[in-house]
């Protein structure tokens, strides 16, 4: 068994990548591994979480290094974080395995990796596409990452650029990868296939798909009526849930399509519908028989309670790798209607939900109406969803798979 592992991520609290890294960290420590999590921004105070440093704003860092503003003006990705060079010295002793997660987010120098990977076996879990693009975490409809980027159609996509330096960024990363040895993990075969076609390919020593997992002791089926009573939700109403950080304004979570679909649903006869968007507070909207209520992001326990109260989980998105929210819904025994993008088709099967093309409110409204109008089918889908989550998406299976990989790369 691996004696020591150092994970690296932008933070220990936030979106899906942060949840995955922190969950693994806690599981490793529970199994008495010498486990550490180095982050650009430490927020939890969790045991074993280490702050890398250099996470100040560009403006404050530019006072010491004028090159920071030079990079900004040229559209050059910001790698000016010298504390990254001290990464391996953060734990009490050098780790047997270095496990990287998101390296974007303004805290890490990618140029550190060739030297580090020569000394420690280095695993990277790709939660998005940033490693092989000229700047963006999700390439959306562009395939310029295959040919060198430049003339970027999505400069405003996170991490955004003011000036199109994507061609130079692409070449800079490609030059680093020629001297790098990585054991690449993707939660979906979809993303791994793209990584193997990209300029990251020369750095890939081994490639694996390890699906994301969820805590099945927390996310599990429950009594729907009891959950609704606890949350104060009305009886006789169909309840739909959609959950994501920044659910209303996140550019990748397609809230506009969801709103449009709910408007179309409201035009059709039927019982009242309550749509709950978890992840960002907003004004409540009443669209005929449909109420759209936007709530601030809650605890995992509250998310699980809302899912147990739901008739349907809807995941309208423009881009996604292997979203935890979909897995959480499946684990709670809730049928899913989701966009057919990224790794979602690997999560949702015909017997557990319906997939629709992204950005198509008519198709989304039709799928929602189809399932809301067929309680027997929803019940069968919910039962199949919970069983499938137990088979494929248990977080302990995810932990076991990573420990097996660590053992293989250190053998």
C-alpha positions in Angstrom: 0.0 0.0 0.0 1.1 3.5 -0.8 2.6 5.1 2.4 2.2 8.8 1.5 0.2 10.8 -1.0 0.1 14.5 -1.7 -2.9 15.8 -3.6 -2.9 19.3 -5.2 -5.9 21.4 -6.0 -6.9 25.0 -6.3 -8.9 24.9 -3.1 -10.4 22.5 -0.5 -13.9 23.9 -0.9 -15.9 24.8 -4.0 -17.2 22.9 -7.0 -16.9 19.3 -8.1 -13.1 19.0 -8.2 -12.8 20.4 -4.7 -15.4 17.9 -3.4 -13.6 15.0 -5.1 -10.1 16.0 -3.8 -11.3 16.6 -0.2 -13.4 13.4 -0.1 -10.4 11.4 -1.2 -8.2 13.1 1.3 -10.7 12.3 4.1 -11.0 8.7 3.0 -7.2 8.2 2.8 -6.8 9.6 6.4 -9.7 7.4 7.6 -7.7 4.5 6.2 -4.6 5.8 8.1 -2.6 6.8 5.0 -0.1 9.6 5.3 -2.3 11.9 3.2 -1.9 15.6 2.5 -3.9 18.1 0.4 -2.0 21.2 -0.9 -4.2 24.0 -2.1 -4.0 27.5 -3.5 -6.7 28.7 -1.1 -7.3 26.9 2.2 -10.9 27.4 3.5 -11.9 24.4 5.6 -9.2 24.2 8.4 -9.2 20.4 7.7 -6.4 18.3 9.1 -3.7 17.7 6.5 -4.7 20.6 4.3 -1.6 22.7 3.4 -1.6 26.2 1.8 0.8 26.5 -1.1 0.8 30.3 -1.0 1.1 32.9 -3.8 -2.6 33.2 -4.0 -2.7 37.0 -3.9 -4.4 39.0 -6.7 -2.6 39.8 -9.9 -2.4 43.5 -8.9 -0.6 42.8 -5.6 1.7 40.2 -7.2 2.6 42.7 -10.0 4.1 45.0 -7.4 6.9 42.4 -7.0 6.8 41.0 -10.5 5.9 43.4 -13.3 5.8 40.3 -15.6 2.4 39.5 -14.1 0.8 42.6 -15.9 2.9 41.9 -19.0 1.3 38.4 -19.2 -2.2 39.9 -18.7 -1.7 42.4 -21.5 -0.6 39.6 -23.9 -3.3 37.1 -23.0 -0.6 34.8 -21.6 -1.8 32.4 -18.9 -0.6 33.3 -15.4 2.0 30.8 -14.2 4.0 33.2 -12.0 3.6 31.4 -8.7 7.1 30.6 -7.3 5.7 28.9 -4.2 4.8 26.0 -6.5 8.5 25.1 -6.7 8.4 24.3 -2.9 5.4 21.9 -3.3 7.1 18.7 -2.5 8.6 20.1 0.7 5.2 21.1 2.2 4.4 17.7 3.9 6.7 16.5 6.7 8.4 14.2 4.1 8.3 13.9 0.3 5.3 11.9 -0.8 5.5 8.6 -2.6 2.8 9.8 -5.0 1.9 13.3 -6.2 -1.8 13.5 -7.2 -2.8 16.7 -9.1 -6.3 17.9 -9.7 -7.2 21.4 -11.1 -4.1 23.4 -11.8 -5.9 26.5 -13.1 -7.4 29.1 -10.8 -4.4 31.4 -10.2 -2.1 29.5 -7.9 0.2 27.1 -9.8 3.2 27.2 -12.1 2.8 24.4 -14.7 6.5 24.6 -15.5 7.3 23.0 -12.2 5.9 19.6 -13.3 8.7 18.1 -15.5 11.2 18.2 -12.7 8.7 17.0 -10.1 7.4 14.1 -12.3 11.0 12.8 -12.6 11.3 12.5 -8.8 7.8 11.4 -7.8 5.2 9.3 -9.7 2.7 11.9 -10.8 -1.0 11.3 -11.2 -3.4 13.9 -12.6 -7.2 13.8 -12.5 -8.7 15.9 -15.3 -11.9 17.5 -14.1 -12.1 19.6 -17.3 -10.2 20.4 -20.5 -7.9 23.1 -19.4 -4.7 21.1 -19.5 -4.9 20.8 -23.3 -6.5 24.1 -24.3 -5.1 27.6 -24.8 -7.0 28.9 -21.8 -10.5 27.5 -21.3 -11.8 24.8 -18.9 -14.4 23.7 -21.4 -14.0 24.1 -25.2 -17.7 24.0 -25.9 -18.3 23.9 -29.7 -14.6 24.7 -30.6 -12.1 22.0 -31.6 -9.2 24.4 -32.1 -7.4 22.7 -29.2 -6.7 19.9 -31.7 -4.7 22.2 -34.0 -3.1 24.8 -31.8 -5.8 27.2 -30.7 -5.6 30.8 -31.8 -8.6 32.9 -33.0 -10.5 31.7 -29.9 -14.3 32.0 -30.2 -14.7 31.8 -26.4 -12.2 34.2 -24.8 -14.8 35.0 -22.1 -15.0 31.3 -21.0 -13.3 30.6 -17.6 -10.5 31.2 -17.1 -11.2 34.2 -19.3 -8.6 36.2 -21.3 -8.8 39.9 -22.3 -6.5 39.3 -25.3 -6.2 36.2 -27.6 -3.0 34.7 -26.5 -4.4 31.2 -26.9 -2.0 30.0 -29.6 1.1 30.9 -27.5 -0.5 29.4 -24.4 -1.1 26.2 -26.4 2.5 26.0 -27.6 3.8 26.8 -24.1 1.9 23.9 -22.6 2.9 21.5 -25.4 6.6 22.3 -24.8 6.1 21.5 -21.1 4.4 18.2 -21.8 7.2 17.0 -24.0 9.3 16.8 -20.8 6.6 15.4 -18.6 5.5 12.0 -17.4 1.9 11.8 -16.2 -0.5 9.0 -15.1 -3.7 10.5 -16.4 -7.1 9.8 -14.9 -10.4 11.0 -16.2 -13.8 10.4 -14.6 -15.3 9.8 -18.1 -14.1 7.9 -21.2 -15.3 10.9 -23.2 -12.7 13.2 -21.6 -9.9 10.6 -21.7 -10.4 10.1 -25.4 -10.0 13.8 -26.0 -6.9 14.0 -23.8 -5.3 11.2 -25.8 -5.9 13.1 -29.0 -4.5 16.4 -27.6 -1.1 17.9 -27.2 -1.1 16.3 -23.7 -0.6 12.9 -25.3 3.2 12.8 -25.3 3.2 13.2 -21.5 0.8 10.3 -20.8 2.5 7.3 -19.4 -0.7 5.5 -18.4 -4.4 6.4 -18.9 -7.3 5.3 -16.7 -11.0 6.0 -16.3 -12.0 6.2 -12.7 -15.6 7.4 -12.3 -16.5 9.9 -9.7 -18.3 8.6 -6.7 -20.7 9.8 -4.0 -21.2 9.0 -0.4 -24.0 6.5 -0.5 -24.6 6.7 3.2 -25.7 10.4 2.6 -27.1 10.2 -0.9 -29.7 7.4 -0.7 -33.4 6.9 -1.3 -35.8 8.1 1.3 -39.5 8.8 2.0 -40.5 11.5 -0.4 -43.5 12.7 1.6 -41.4 12.9 4.8 -38.6 14.9 2.9 -41.2 17.3 1.6 -42.7 17.8 5.0 -39.3 18.6 6.5 -38.6 21.1 3.8 -42.0 22.7 3.9 -42.8 21.8 0.3 -46.5 21.7 -0.8 -48.4 18.4 -1.2 -49.9 17.6 -4.6 -47.2 19.4 -6.5 -44.6 18.0 -8.9 -41.1 18.9 -7.7 -38.1 19.3 -10.0 -34.6 19.9 -8.7 -31.5 21.3 -10.5 -28.3 21.9 -8.5 -24.9 23.5 -9.4 -22.7 26.2 -7.9 -23.8 29.5 -9.4 -26.7 27.7 -11.0 -28.3 30.9 -12.5 -25.2 32.6 -13.8 -22.6 29.8 -14.3 -21.9 30.1 -18.1 -21.7 26.3 -18.5 -24.9 25.5 -16.6 -27.6 26.4 -19.2 -30.2 28.1 -16.9 -31.7 30.0 -19.9 -32.7 26.7 -21.5 -34.2 25.4 -18.3 -36.2 28.6 -17.8 -37.4 28.4 -21.4 -38.4 24.8 -21.0 -40.3 25.5 -17.8 -42.2 28.3 -19.6 -43.2 25.8 -22.3 -44.2 23.3 -19.6 -46.4 25.9 -17.9 -48.4 26.3 -21.2 -49.5 22.7 -21.0 -52.3 21.5 -18.7 -51.5 19.6 -15.6 -50.8 19.9 -11.8 -48.7 22.6 -10.2 -44.9 22.3 -10.7 -42.3 23.6 -8.2 -38.8 23.9 -9.8 -36.0 24.3 -7.2 -32.6 25.6 -8.5 -30.1 25.0 -5.8 -26.8 26.9 -5.9 -27.6 30.6 -6.2 -30.3 32.8 -4.7 -32.7 34.7 -7.0 -36.1 36.1 -7.2 -39.0 33.6 -7.3 -40.9 33.4 -10.6 -44.4 32.3 -11.2 -45.1 31.1 -14.8 -48.7 29.9 -14.8 -48.7 26.5 -13.1 -44.9 26.5 -12.7 -43.1 28.1 -9.7 -39.3 28.6 -10.2 -37.5 29.1 -6.9 -33.8 29.8 -6.8 -32.1 29.0 -3.5 -28.5 29.6 -2.2 -26.2 26.6 -2.2 -26.9 24.5 0.8 -25.0 21.7 2.7 -24.7 18.3 1.2 -27.3 17.1 3.7 -29.8 19.7 2.5 -29.1 18.8 -1.1 -29.8 15.2 -0.3 -33.0 16.2 1.4 -34.2 18.2 -1.6 -33.4 15.3 -3.9 -35.4 12.9 -1.8 -38.3 15.3 -2.1 -38.0 15.5 -5.9 -40.0 13.7 -8.6 -37.3 14.5 -11.1 -33.8 15.9 -11.3 -33.0 18.1 -14.4 -29.4 18.9 -15.4 -29.5 21.5 -18.2 -25.8 22.2 -19.2 -23.7 23.3 -22.1 -20.6 21.4 -20.9 -19.8 18.8 -18.2 -17.3 16.1 -17.5 -18.8 13.8 -14.9 -21.0 16.0 -12.7 -21.5 14.9 -9.1 -25.0 16.4 -9.0 -26.2 13.8 -11.5 -24.7 11.0 -9.4 -26.2 12.4 -6.2 -29.7 12.4 -7.9 -29.3 8.8 -9.2 -28.1 7.6 -5.7 -31.2 9.2 -4.1 -33.4 7.2 -6.6 -34.4 10.2 -8.6 -34.9 9.9 -12.4 -32.7 12.3 -14.4 -33.3 14.5 -17.5 -30.0 15.9 -18.7 -28.1 17.4 -21.6 -26.4 14.9 -23.8 -22.9 16.4 -23.4 -19.5 15.3 -22.1 -19.5 12.3 -19.8 -23.2 12.5 -18.8 -24.2 9.7 -21.3 -21.9 7.5 -19.3 -23.8 8.3 -16.1 -27.4 8.2 -17.3 -28.8 5.1 -18.9 -32.1 4.5 -20.7 -33.5 2.9 -17.6 -32.5 5.7 -15.3 -33.3 8.9 -17.2 -33.7 10.8 -20.5 -30.9 12.6 -22.4 -31.7 15.6 -24.7 -29.5 17.7 -27.0 -28.1 20.8 -25.2 -29.7 24.2 -25.8 -33.0 22.7 -26.9 -35.8 23.9 -24.6 -38.5 22.2 -26.6 -36.8 18.8 -26.2 -36.1 19.5 -22.5 -39.7 20.5 -21.8 -41.0 17.4 -23.7 -38.8 15.0 -21.6 -39.8 16.7 -18.3 -43.5 16.5 -19.2 -43.2 12.9 -20.3 -41.8 11.7 -17.0 -43.9 13.9 -14.8 -47.0 12.5 -16.5 -46.0 8.8 -15.9 -45.6 8.0 -12.2 -45.1 4.3 -12.8 -42.2 4.9 -15.1 -40.7 7.4 -12.7 -40.8 4.9 -9.9 -39.2 2.2 -12.1 -36.5 4.6 -13.2 -35.8 5.8 -9.6 -35.4 2.2 -8.4 -33.0 1.4 -11.3 -31.1 4.7 -10.7 -30.4 3.9 -7.0 -29.3 0.3 -7.9 -27.0 1.6 -10.7 -25.5 4.1 -8.3 -24.7 1.4 -5.8 -23.0 -0.7 -8.5 -21.0 2.0 -10.2 -20.8 5.2 -8.2 -19.9 4.4 -4.6 -17.2 6.7 -3.4 -15.5 3.8 -1.7 -15.0 2.2 -5.1 -13.5 5.4 -6.3 -11.1 5.4 -3.3 -10.1 1.8 -3.9 -9.4 2.4 -7.6 -7.1 5.3 -6.8 -5.2 3.3 -4.2 -4.7 0.5 -6.7 -3.4 3.0 -9.2 -1.0 4.5 -6.6 0.3 1.0 -5.9 0.8 0.3 -9.6 2.7 3.6 -10.3 5.0 3.1 -7.3 5.8 -0.6 -7.9 
